[in-house]
Amino acid sequence: MKFQTLILAALLFPQTLFSADLKGKWEMDKCELTYIVVHPLHTVHGKSLSARGKGVCYGRECDFLVAVPVKSFDSGDQNRDFHMLQTVRAGTFPMVQVRVKVADGWGAGSPQIIKVAAAVEFAGKKHVYRDVPLDVLEWKSGTIHLRGTLPLTLKDFEIPAPSLLTVPIHNEIPVKMDMIWKRSGVIEPSKK
């Protein structure tokens, strides 16, 4: 009878079982970030593999922090990268930090897409992006593989648009993310 009750509970309340799978501490195992800058004459991709991140989930409530050194982005052109560092004031603000809260996507079973709110600190300014979709490429016990794009713009961070031949780059600078997170521990029960 107990076994039948457990199966019935699993069928009727899959969200409870799903959210329990997330509980714990998480660390970023791998991450590739790629920004894209578009100018009428060419498109530039800068990549970093230096992001680090940690997070904690209490059931359906998850908070994550991701940080990456601005100087770790490489576009393949040292001169262009040097000008990028000057433009975004990397000497004064050397890190990009992103605080993430899961906004939507919890449902029965493994989700296809989750939505997050991402508070980005960059170039001395902060901007919150709401309902950023992340594709769930893999979801298994202890490992989550996510891919998505942060829709950053120069205006959001009050960065003047650099120009080439007096023509400025586009305002949009999306950052593509490809991340693998692994569970790193359990949450200790609070002592009251």
mmCIF file of the C-alpha atoms, coordinates in Angstrom:
data_MODEL
# 
_entry.id   MODEL 
# 
loop_
_atom_site.group_PDB 
_atom_site.id 
_atom_site.type_symbol 
_atom_site.label_atom_id 
_atom_site.label_alt_id 
_atom_site.label_comp_id 
_atom_site.label_asym_id 
_atom_site.label_entity_id 
_atom_site.label_seq_id 
_atom_site.pdbx_PDB_ins_code 
_atom_site.Cartn_x 
_atom_site.Cartn_y 
_atom_site.Cartn_z 
_atom_site.occupancy 
_atom_site.B_iso_or_equiv 
_atom_site.pdbx_formal_charge 
_atom_site.auth_seq_id 
_atom_site.auth_comp_id 
_atom_site.auth_asym_id 
_atom_site.auth_atom_id 
_atom_site.pdbx_PDB_model_num 
ATOM 1   C CA . MET A 1 1   ? 0.000  0.000  0.000   1.00 0.00 ? 1   MET A CA 1 
ATOM 2   C CA . LYS A 1 2   ? 2.851  2.410  0.844   1.00 0.00 ? 2   LYS A CA 1 
ATOM 3   C CA . PHE A 1 3   ? 4.485  1.704  -2.535  1.00 0.00 ? 3   PHE A CA 1 
ATOM 4   C CA . GLN A 1 4   ? 1.223  2.436  -4.370  1.00 0.00 ? 4   GLN A CA 1 
ATOM 5   C CA . THR A 1 5   ? 0.814  5.689  -2.407  1.00 0.00 ? 5   THR A CA 1 
ATOM 6   C CA . LEU A 1 6   ? 4.351  6.721  -3.357  1.00 0.00 ? 6   LEU A CA 1 
ATOM 7   C CA . ILE A 1 7   ? 3.687  6.055  -7.059  1.00 0.00 ? 7   ILE A CA 1 
ATOM 8   C CA . LEU A 1 8   ? 0.400  7.960  -6.880  1.00 0.00 ? 8   LEU A CA 1 
ATOM 9   C CA . ALA A 1 9   ? 2.182  10.909 -5.219  1.00 0.00 ? 9   ALA A CA 1 
ATOM 10  C CA . ALA A 1 10  ? 4.862  10.884 -7.935  1.00 0.00 ? 10  ALA A CA 1 
ATOM 11  C CA . LEU A 1 11  ? 2.198  11.041 -10.648 1.00 0.00 ? 11  LEU A CA 1 
ATOM 12  C CA . LEU A 1 12  ? 0.074  13.688 -8.974  1.00 0.00 ? 12  LEU A CA 1 
ATOM 13  C CA . PHE A 1 13  ? 2.862  15.920 -7.628  1.00 0.00 ? 13  PHE A CA 1 
ATOM 14  C CA . PRO A 1 14  ? 5.780  15.735 -10.094 1.00 0.00 ? 14  PRO A CA 1 
ATOM 15  C CA . GLN A 1 15  ? 6.793  19.339 -9.380  1.00 0.00 ? 15  GLN A CA 1 
ATOM 16  C CA . THR A 1 16  ? 7.606  18.423 -5.800  1.00 0.00 ? 16  THR A CA 1 
ATOM 17  C CA . LEU A 1 17  ? 9.879  15.615 -6.934  1.00 0.00 ? 17  LEU A CA 1 
ATOM 18  C CA . PHE A 1 18  ? 11.431 17.797 -9.617  1.00 0.00 ? 18  PHE A CA 1 
ATOM 19  C CA . SER A 1 19  ? 12.188 20.712 -7.310  1.00 0.00 ? 19  SER A CA 1 
ATOM 20  C CA . ALA A 1 20  ? 13.754 18.413 -4.725  1.00 0.00 ? 20  ALA A CA 1 
ATOM 21  C CA . ASP A 1 21  ? 16.313 17.386 -7.360  1.00 0.00 ? 21  ASP A CA 1 
ATOM 22  C CA . LEU A 1 22  ? 17.673 20.956 -7.457  1.00 0.00 ? 22  LEU A CA 1 
ATOM 23  C CA . LYS A 1 23  ? 18.202 21.415 -3.739  1.00 0.00 ? 23  LYS A CA 1 
ATOM 24  C CA . GLY A 1 24  ? 21.801 21.963 -2.840  1.00 0.00 ? 24  GLY A CA 1 
ATOM 25  C CA . LYS A 1 25  ? 24.891 23.947 -3.648  1.00 0.00 ? 25  LYS A CA 1 
ATOM 26  C CA . TRP A 1 26  ? 26.003 24.287 -7.269  1.00 0.00 ? 26  TRP A CA 1 
ATOM 27  C CA . GLU A 1 27  ? 29.268 25.236 -8.990  1.00 0.00 ? 27  GLU A CA 1 
ATOM 28  C CA . MET A 1 28  ? 29.915 26.148 -12.576 1.00 0.00 ? 28  MET A CA 1 
ATOM 29  C CA . ASP A 1 29  ? 31.925 23.319 -14.088 1.00 0.00 ? 29  ASP A CA 1 
ATOM 30  C CA . LYS A 1 30  ? 32.436 24.771 -17.575 1.00 0.00 ? 30  LYS A CA 1 
ATOM 31  C CA . CYS A 1 31  ? 31.427 27.979 -19.274 1.00 0.00 ? 31  CYS A CA 1 
ATOM 32  C CA . GLU A 1 32  ? 31.980 29.654 -22.614 1.00 0.00 ? 32  GLU A CA 1 
ATOM 33  C CA . LEU A 1 33  ? 30.825 33.252 -22.993 1.00 0.00 ? 33  LEU A CA 1 
ATOM 34  C CA . THR A 1 34  ? 30.860 34.958 -26.391 1.00 0.00 ? 34  THR A CA 1 
ATOM 35  C CA . TYR A 1 35  ? 29.981 38.593 -27.023 1.00 0.00 ? 35  TYR A CA 1 
ATOM 36  C CA . ILE A 1 36  ? 29.012 39.788 -30.479 1.00 0.00 ? 36  ILE A CA 1 
ATOM 37  C CA . VAL A 1 37  ? 29.697 43.311 -31.771 1.00 0.00 ? 37  VAL A CA 1 
ATOM 38  C CA . VAL A 1 38  ? 28.246 44.333 -35.120 1.00 0.00 ? 38  VAL A CA 1 
ATOM 39  C CA . HIS A 1 39  ? 29.614 47.144 -37.269 1.00 0.00 ? 39  HIS A CA 1 
ATOM 40  C CA . PRO A 1 40  ? 28.412 47.742 -40.848 1.00 0.00 ? 40  PRO A CA 1 
ATOM 41  C CA . LEU A 1 41  ? 31.842 46.616 -42.102 1.00 0.00 ? 41  LEU A CA 1 
ATOM 42  C CA . HIS A 1 42  ? 32.266 43.492 -39.979 1.00 0.00 ? 42  HIS A CA 1 
ATOM 43  C CA . THR A 1 43  ? 31.105 41.399 -37.016 1.00 0.00 ? 43  THR A CA 1 
ATOM 44  C CA . VAL A 1 44  ? 33.377 40.664 -34.061 1.00 0.00 ? 44  VAL A CA 1 
ATOM 45  C CA . HIS A 1 45  ? 33.169 37.753 -31.627 1.00 0.00 ? 45  HIS A CA 1 
ATOM 46  C CA . GLY A 1 46  ? 35.034 37.897 -28.315 1.00 0.00 ? 46  GLY A CA 1 
ATOM 47  C CA . LYS A 1 47  ? 35.221 34.779 -26.181 1.00 0.00 ? 47  LYS A CA 1 
ATOM 48  C CA . SER A 1 48  ? 36.036 34.020 -22.540 1.00 0.00 ? 48  SER A CA 1 
ATOM 49  C CA . LEU A 1 49  ? 36.446 30.670 -20.827 1.00 0.00 ? 49  LEU A CA 1 
ATOM 50  C CA . SER A 1 50  ? 37.265 32.293 -17.458 1.00 0.00 ? 50  SER A CA 1 
ATOM 51  C CA . ALA A 1 51  ? 33.811 32.653 -15.873 1.00 0.00 ? 51  ALA A CA 1 
ATOM 52  C CA . ARG A 1 52  ? 33.319 31.211 -12.409 1.00 0.00 ? 52  ARG A CA 1 
ATOM 53  C CA . GLY A 1 53  ? 30.042 30.685 -10.623 1.00 0.00 ? 53  GLY A CA 1 
ATOM 54  C CA . LYS A 1 54  ? 28.327 29.348 -7.539  1.00 0.00 ? 54  LYS A CA 1 
ATOM 55  C CA . GLY A 1 55  ? 24.736 28.950 -6.583  1.00 0.00 ? 55  GLY A CA 1 
ATOM 56  C CA . VAL A 1 56  ? 22.301 27.513 -4.124  1.00 0.00 ? 56  VAL A CA 1 
ATOM 57  C CA . CYS A 1 57  ? 18.809 26.089 -4.585  1.00 0.00 ? 57  CYS A CA 1 
ATOM 58  C CA . TYR A 1 58  ? 16.230 25.673 -1.878  1.00 0.00 ? 58  TYR A CA 1 
ATOM 59  C CA . GLY A 1 59  ? 13.709 23.663 -3.850  1.00 0.00 ? 59  GLY A CA 1 
ATOM 60  C CA . ARG A 1 60  ? 12.221 26.035 -6.431  1.00 0.00 ? 60  ARG A CA 1 
ATOM 61  C CA . GLU A 1 61  ? 14.166 29.085 -5.230  1.00 0.00 ? 61  GLU A CA 1 
ATOM 62  C CA . CYS A 1 62  ? 17.609 29.340 -6.785  1.00 0.00 ? 62  CYS A CA 1 
ATOM 63  C CA . ASP A 1 63  ? 20.217 32.102 -6.571  1.00 0.00 ? 63  ASP A CA 1 
ATOM 64  C CA . PHE A 1 64  ? 23.423 32.078 -8.604  1.00 0.00 ? 64  PHE A CA 1 
ATOM 65  C CA . LEU A 1 65  ? 26.418 34.402 -8.940  1.00 0.00 ? 65  LEU A CA 1 
ATOM 66  C CA . VAL A 1 66  ? 28.629 34.341 -12.029 1.00 0.00 ? 66  VAL A CA 1 
ATOM 67  C CA . ALA A 1 67  ? 31.748 36.496 -12.412 1.00 0.00 ? 67  ALA A CA 1 
ATOM 68  C CA . VAL A 1 68  ? 34.171 36.907 -15.300 1.00 0.00 ? 68  VAL A CA 1 
ATOM 69  C CA . PRO A 1 69  ? 37.203 39.200 -15.704 1.00 0.00 ? 69  PRO A CA 1 
ATOM 70  C CA . VAL A 1 70  ? 36.617 41.698 -18.518 1.00 0.00 ? 70  VAL A CA 1 
ATOM 71  C CA . LYS A 1 71  ? 40.218 41.265 -19.701 1.00 0.00 ? 71  LYS A CA 1 
ATOM 72  C CA . SER A 1 72  ? 39.621 37.530 -20.272 1.00 0.00 ? 72  SER A CA 1 
ATOM 73  C CA . PHE A 1 73  ? 37.554 38.205 -23.425 1.00 0.00 ? 73  PHE A CA 1 
ATOM 74  C CA . ASP A 1 74  ? 39.614 37.624 -26.554 1.00 0.00 ? 74  ASP A CA 1 
ATOM 75  C CA . SER A 1 75  ? 38.494 38.729 -30.021 1.00 0.00 ? 75  SER A CA 1 
ATOM 76  C CA . GLY A 1 76  ? 41.669 37.610 -31.768 1.00 0.00 ? 76  GLY A CA 1 
ATOM 77  C CA . ASP A 1 77  ? 42.902 41.202 -32.210 1.00 0.00 ? 77  ASP A CA 1 
ATOM 78  C CA . GLN A 1 78  ? 44.990 42.625 -29.331 1.00 0.00 ? 78  GLN A CA 1 
ATOM 79  C CA . ASN A 1 79  ? 44.516 46.224 -30.473 1.00 0.00 ? 79  ASN A CA 1 
ATOM 80  C CA . ARG A 1 80  ? 40.727 45.859 -30.612 1.00 0.00 ? 80  ARG A CA 1 
ATOM 81  C CA . ASP A 1 81  ? 40.700 44.124 -27.201 1.00 0.00 ? 81  ASP A CA 1 
ATOM 82  C CA . PHE A 1 82  ? 42.792 46.945 -25.690 1.00 0.00 ? 82  PHE A CA 1 
ATOM 83  C CA . HIS A 1 83  ? 40.305 49.543 -26.983 1.00 0.00 ? 83  HIS A CA 1 
ATOM 84  C CA . MET A 1 84  ? 37.416 47.451 -25.662 1.00 0.00 ? 84  MET A CA 1 
ATOM 85  C CA . LEU A 1 85  ? 39.008 47.435 -22.186 1.00 0.00 ? 85  LEU A CA 1 
ATOM 86  C CA . GLN A 1 86  ? 39.363 51.242 -22.316 1.00 0.00 ? 86  GLN A CA 1 
ATOM 87  C CA . THR A 1 87  ? 35.797 51.756 -23.573 1.00 0.00 ? 87  THR A CA 1 
ATOM 88  C CA . VAL A 1 88  ? 34.191 49.674 -20.807 1.00 0.00 ? 88  VAL A CA 1 
ATOM 89  C CA . ARG A 1 89  ? 36.464 51.147 -18.100 1.00 0.00 ? 89  ARG A CA 1 
ATOM 90  C CA . ALA A 1 90  ? 37.926 47.736 -17.217 1.00 0.00 ? 90  ALA A CA 1 
ATOM 91  C CA . GLY A 1 91  ? 40.772 49.348 -15.256 1.00 0.00 ? 91  GLY A CA 1 
ATOM 92  C CA . THR A 1 92  ? 38.231 50.688 -12.768 1.00 0.00 ? 92  THR A CA 1 
ATOM 93  C CA . PHE A 1 93  ? 35.632 47.910 -13.122 1.00 0.00 ? 93  PHE A CA 1 
ATOM 94  C CA . PRO A 1 94  ? 37.608 44.738 -13.937 1.00 0.00 ? 94  PRO A CA 1 
ATOM 95  C CA . MET A 1 95  ? 34.804 42.203 -13.404 1.00 0.00 ? 95  MET A CA 1 
ATOM 96  C CA . VAL A 1 96  ? 31.417 41.507 -14.917 1.00 0.00 ? 96  VAL A CA 1 
ATOM 97  C CA . GLN A 1 97  ? 29.101 40.059 -12.274 1.00 0.00 ? 97  GLN A CA 1 
ATOM 98  C CA . VAL A 1 98  ? 25.736 38.473 -12.925 1.00 0.00 ? 98  VAL A CA 1 
ATOM 99  C CA . ARG A 1 99  ? 23.307 37.585 -10.143 1.00 0.00 ? 99  ARG A CA 1 
ATOM 100 C CA . VAL A 1 100 ? 20.688 35.151 -11.386 1.00 0.00 ? 100 VAL A CA 1 
ATOM 101 C CA . LYS A 1 101 ? 17.337 34.130 -9.959  1.00 0.00 ? 101 LYS A CA 1 
ATOM 102 C CA . VAL A 1 102 ? 15.275 31.446 -11.626 1.00 0.00 ? 102 VAL A CA 1 
ATOM 103 C CA . ALA A 1 103 ? 12.024 33.109 -12.719 1.00 0.00 ? 103 ALA A CA 1 
ATOM 104 C CA . ASP A 1 104 ? 10.074 30.399 -14.540 1.00 0.00 ? 104 ASP A CA 1 
ATOM 105 C CA . GLY A 1 105 ? 10.350 26.950 -16.020 1.00 0.00 ? 105 GLY A CA 1 
ATOM 106 C CA . TRP A 1 106 ? 9.663  24.628 -13.150 1.00 0.00 ? 106 TRP A CA 1 
ATOM 107 C CA . GLY A 1 107 ? 7.246  22.050 -14.255 1.00 0.00 ? 107 GLY A CA 1 
ATOM 108 C CA . ALA A 1 108 ? 6.766  18.348 -14.373 1.00 0.00 ? 108 ALA A CA 1 
ATOM 109 C CA . GLY A 1 109 ? 9.824  16.419 -15.434 1.00 0.00 ? 109 GLY A CA 1 
ATOM 110 C CA . SER A 1 110 ? 12.895 17.992 -16.968 1.00 0.00 ? 110 SER A CA 1 
ATOM 111 C CA . PRO A 1 111 ? 12.194 21.407 -18.490 1.00 0.00 ? 111 PRO A CA 1 
ATOM 112 C CA . GLN A 1 112 ? 13.084 22.350 -22.065 1.00 0.00 ? 112 GLN A CA 1 
ATOM 113 C CA . ILE A 1 113 ? 13.493 26.041 -21.210 1.00 0.00 ? 113 ILE A CA 1 
ATOM 114 C CA . ILE A 1 114 ? 13.805 27.943 -17.959 1.00 0.00 ? 114 ILE A CA 1 
ATOM 115 C CA . LYS A 1 115 ? 13.529 31.704 -17.569 1.00 0.00 ? 115 LYS A CA 1 
ATOM 116 C CA . VAL A 1 116 ? 15.798 33.710 -15.298 1.00 0.00 ? 116 VAL A CA 1 
ATOM 117 C CA . ALA A 1 117 ? 16.146 37.257 -14.056 1.00 0.00 ? 117 ALA A CA 1 
ATOM 118 C CA . ALA A 1 118 ? 19.759 38.383 -14.473 1.00 0.00 ? 118 ALA A CA 1 
ATOM 119 C CA . ALA A 1 119 ? 21.124 41.451 -12.672 1.00 0.00 ? 119 ALA A CA 1 
ATOM 120 C CA . VAL A 1 120 ? 24.295 42.377 -14.595 1.00 0.00 ? 120 VAL A CA 1 
ATOM 121 C CA . GLU A 1 121 ? 26.988 44.666 -13.154 1.00 0.00 ? 121 GLU A CA 1 
ATOM 122 C CA . PHE A 1 122 ? 29.263 45.894 -15.938 1.00 0.00 ? 122 PHE A CA 1 
ATOM 123 C CA . ALA A 1 123 ? 31.355 49.018 -16.538 1.00 0.00 ? 123 ALA A CA 1 
ATOM 124 C CA . GLY A 1 124 ? 30.221 50.484 -13.226 1.00 0.00 ? 124 GLY A CA 1 
ATOM 125 C CA . LYS A 1 125 ? 26.500 50.205 -13.983 1.00 0.00 ? 125 LYS A CA 1 
ATOM 126 C CA . LYS A 1 126 ? 23.808 47.676 -13.151 1.00 0.00 ? 126 LYS A CA 1 
ATOM 127 C CA . HIS A 1 127 ? 20.929 46.502 -15.329 1.00 0.00 ? 127 HIS A CA 1 
ATOM 128 C CA . VAL A 1 128 ? 18.330 43.781 -14.751 1.00 0.00 ? 128 VAL A CA 1 
ATOM 129 C CA . TYR A 1 129 ? 17.169 41.578 -17.623 1.00 0.00 ? 129 TYR A CA 1 
ATOM 130 C CA . ARG A 1 130 ? 13.918 39.776 -16.865 1.00 0.00 ? 130 ARG A CA 1 
ATOM 131 C CA . ASP A 1 131 ? 12.634 36.530 -18.353 1.00 0.00 ? 131 ASP A CA 1 
ATOM 132 C CA . VAL A 1 132 ? 15.873 35.573 -20.106 1.00 0.00 ? 132 VAL A CA 1 
ATOM 133 C CA . PRO A 1 133 ? 15.244 32.125 -21.632 1.00 0.00 ? 133 PRO A CA 1 
ATOM 134 C CA . LEU A 1 134 ? 17.870 29.420 -21.188 1.00 0.00 ? 134 LEU A CA 1 
ATOM 135 C CA . ASP A 1 135 ? 17.665 26.220 -23.204 1.00 0.00 ? 135 ASP A CA 1 
ATOM 136 C CA . VAL A 1 136 ? 18.116 23.128 -21.066 1.00 0.00 ? 136 VAL A CA 1 
ATOM 137 C CA . LEU A 1 137 ? 20.365 20.833 -23.089 1.00 0.00 ? 137 LEU A CA 1 
ATOM 138 C CA . GLU A 1 138 ? 20.931 18.270 -20.355 1.00 0.00 ? 138 GLU A CA 1 
ATOM 139 C CA . TRP A 1 139 ? 19.215 17.796 -17.024 1.00 0.00 ? 139 TRP A CA 1 
ATOM 140 C CA . LYS A 1 140 ? 20.226 14.855 -14.929 1.00 0.00 ? 140 LYS A CA 1 
ATOM 141 C CA . SER A 1 141 ? 20.915 14.297 -11.287 1.00 0.00 ? 141 SER A CA 1 
ATOM 142 C CA . GLY A 1 142 ? 23.769 16.559 -10.290 1.00 0.00 ? 142 GLY A CA 1 
ATOM 143 C CA . THR A 1 143 ? 24.385 18.139 -13.728 1.00 0.00 ? 143 THR A CA 1 
ATOM 144 C CA . ILE A 1 144 ? 22.637 20.873 -15.693 1.00 0.00 ? 144 ILE A CA 1 
ATOM 145 C CA . HIS A 1 145 ? 23.770 22.083 -19.152 1.00 0.00 ? 145 HIS A CA 1 
ATOM 146 C CA . LEU A 1 146 ? 22.278 25.435 -20.180 1.00 0.00 ? 146 LEU A CA 1 
ATOM 147 C CA . ARG A 1 147 ? 22.594 27.645 -23.240 1.00 0.00 ? 147 ARG A CA 1 
ATOM 148 C CA . GLY A 1 148 ? 21.163 31.123 -23.777 1.00 0.00 ? 148 GLY A CA 1 
ATOM 149 C CA . THR A 1 149 ? 21.829 34.751 -24.624 1.00 0.00 ? 149 THR A CA 1 
ATOM 150 C CA . LEU A 1 150 ? 21.923 37.846 -22.421 1.00 0.00 ? 150 LEU A CA 1 
ATOM 151 C CA . PRO A 1 151 ? 20.579 40.773 -24.509 1.00 0.00 ? 151 PRO A CA 1 
ATOM 152 C CA . LEU A 1 152 ? 23.133 43.383 -23.361 1.00 0.00 ? 152 LEU A CA 1 
ATOM 153 C CA . THR A 1 153 ? 23.195 46.837 -24.945 1.00 0.00 ? 153 THR A CA 1 
ATOM 154 C CA . LEU A 1 154 ? 25.666 49.705 -24.696 1.00 0.00 ? 154 LEU A CA 1 
ATOM 155 C CA . LYS A 1 155 ? 22.917 52.084 -23.515 1.00 0.00 ? 155 LYS A CA 1 
ATOM 156 C CA . ASP A 1 156 ? 22.020 49.814 -20.591 1.00 0.00 ? 156 ASP A CA 1 
ATOM 157 C CA . PHE A 1 157 ? 25.502 50.464 -19.155 1.00 0.00 ? 157 PHE A CA 1 
ATOM 158 C CA . GLU A 1 158 ? 25.987 54.033 -20.447 1.00 0.00 ? 158 GLU A CA 1 
ATOM 159 C CA . ILE A 1 159 ? 28.891 52.999 -22.676 1.00 0.00 ? 159 ILE A CA 1 
ATOM 160 C CA . PRO A 1 160 ? 29.531 55.308 -25.631 1.00 0.00 ? 160 PRO A CA 1 
ATOM 161 C CA . ALA A 1 161 ? 29.485 53.378 -28.914 1.00 0.00 ? 161 ALA A CA 1 
ATOM 162 C CA . PRO A 1 162 ? 32.996 53.048 -30.370 1.00 0.00 ? 162 PRO A CA 1 
ATOM 163 C CA . SER A 1 163 ? 33.320 54.013 -34.040 1.00 0.00 ? 163 SER A CA 1 
ATOM 164 C CA . LEU A 1 164 ? 35.283 52.725 -36.991 1.00 0.00 ? 164 LEU A CA 1 
ATOM 165 C CA . LEU A 1 165 ? 35.685 55.198 -39.863 1.00 0.00 ? 165 LEU A CA 1 
ATOM 166 C CA . THR A 1 166 ? 33.247 57.512 -37.999 1.00 0.00 ? 166 THR A CA 1 
ATOM 167 C CA . VAL A 1 167 ? 30.511 54.847 -38.068 1.00 0.00 ? 167 VAL A CA 1 
ATOM 168 C CA . PRO A 1 168 ? 29.518 53.556 -34.595 1.00 0.00 ? 168 PRO A CA 1 
ATOM 169 C CA . ILE A 1 169 ? 28.975 49.918 -33.735 1.00 0.00 ? 169 ILE A CA 1 
ATOM 170 C CA . HIS A 1 170 ? 25.420 48.712 -33.123 1.00 0.00 ? 170 HIS A CA 1 
ATOM 171 C CA . ASN A 1 171 ? 23.951 49.274 -29.666 1.00 0.00 ? 171 ASN A CA 1 
ATOM 172 C CA . GLU A 1 172 ? 23.194 45.566 -29.137 1.00 0.00 ? 172 GLU A CA 1 
ATOM 173 C CA . ILE A 1 173 ? 26.003 43.411 -27.745 1.00 0.00 ? 173 ILE A CA 1 
ATOM 174 C CA . PRO A 1 174 ? 24.419 40.037 -26.995 1.00 0.00 ? 174 PRO A CA 1 
ATOM 175 C CA . VAL A 1 175 ? 26.415 37.630 -24.856 1.00 0.00 ? 175 VAL A CA 1 
ATOM 176 C CA . LYS A 1 176 ? 25.926 33.961 -25.674 1.00 0.00 ? 176 LYS A CA 1 
ATOM 177 C CA . MET A 1 177 ? 26.310 31.587 -22.740 1.00 0.00 ? 177 MET A CA 1 
ATOM 178 C CA . ASP A 1 178 ? 27.044 27.880 -22.742 1.00 0.00 ? 178 ASP A CA 1 
ATOM 179 C CA . MET A 1 179 ? 27.281 26.606 -19.152 1.00 0.00 ? 179 MET A CA 1 
ATOM 180 C CA . ILE A 1 180 ? 27.532 23.331 -17.296 1.00 0.00 ? 180 ILE A CA 1 
ATOM 181 C CA . TRP A 1 181 ? 26.653 23.379 -13.595 1.00 0.00 ? 181 TRP A CA 1 
ATOM 182 C CA . LYS A 1 182 ? 27.363 20.540 -11.160 1.00 0.00 ? 182 LYS A CA 1 
ATOM 183 C CA . ARG A 1 183 ? 25.970 19.949 -7.710  1.00 0.00 ? 183 ARG A CA 1 
ATOM 184 C CA . SER A 1 184 ? 28.778 20.560 -5.201  1.00 0.00 ? 184 SER A CA 1 
ATOM 185 C CA . GLY A 1 185 ? 27.100 19.870 -1.876  1.00 0.00 ? 185 GLY A CA 1 
ATOM 186 C CA . VAL A 1 186 ? 24.036 19.770 0.257   1.00 0.00 ? 186 VAL A CA 1 
ATOM 187 C CA . ILE A 1 187 ? 22.491 22.567 2.237   1.00 0.00 ? 187 ILE A CA 1 
ATOM 188 C CA . GLU A 1 188 ? 22.932 22.185 5.950   1.00 0.00 ? 188 GLU A CA 1 
ATOM 189 C CA . PRO A 1 189 ? 19.645 22.461 7.843   1.00 0.00 ? 189 PRO A CA 1 
ATOM 190 C CA . SER A 1 190 ? 19.417 25.701 9.800   1.00 0.00 ? 190 SER A CA 1 
ATOM 191 C CA . LYS A 1 191 ? 19.874 25.345 13.526  1.00 0.00 ? 191 LYS A CA 1 
ATOM 192 C CA . LYS A 1 192 ? 17.103 26.998 15.512  1.00 0.00 ? 192 LYS A CA 1 
# 
